[in-house]
Amino acid sequence: MAIRFDERWRETQGKPFEFEGRLVHQLYRRSIGPGTLIDVEFLGSRANPAQGLQIKARGATLAWDEHDLEGESVRLWADGQDRATLRYANARKTAELAIWNIWLDERHGSRSYEPDRYEVVQAWMAWSGMLIDERAHDVLLRCSGNHDAPDFSDLSARITFRRDS
């Protein structure tokens, strides 16, 4: 039996590793500058456990205007919307953006992840990891996120980076 990804993350201290001939990543990093818009399009996801992305700009602010939300980190769930646009709200400096897959651990309570309900969101546990296909202005993430077995069709998303016009 293959060594679970969470064990591999401990062995590699979070660095990518090879699995079945492909490089598995814990997270995706990219520098973003002032005026960057981040378009997230969920291309597909498994229903259970619910799948999503955590997007964090270290020391900077992201704005999700359609939900009147601002913060250093935003969670997007694939079953909540097909698309979302985030805006890098700091006007003067470049920031490092990190994106990783998350999933709702249904073994630990309610499936509901409404803010007023009990939730356990997992990242980097069990079979959690990403395959990354990066191009000039976008990146395709194929993510595995579950307790059962590696499955990079658990979540697929395209993230496009563009300038605010």
QUILIN-V411060 format. One record per helix or strand. SS is the DSSP state (H for helix, E for strand). FROM is the first residue (numbers start at 1). TO is the last residue. If there is no record, write none. Layout:
# QUILIN-V411060
SS | FROM | TO
SS | FROM | TO
This chain:
# QUILIN-V411060
H | 5 | 12
E | 17 | 19
E | 22 | 25
E | 28 | 32
E | 36 | 45
E | 51 | 57
E | 62 | 64
H | 65 | 67
E | 69 | 71
E | 73 | 77
E | 83 | 88
E | 95 | 104
H | 106 | 108
E | 121 | 122
E | 129 | 134
E | 138 | 144
E | 155 | 163
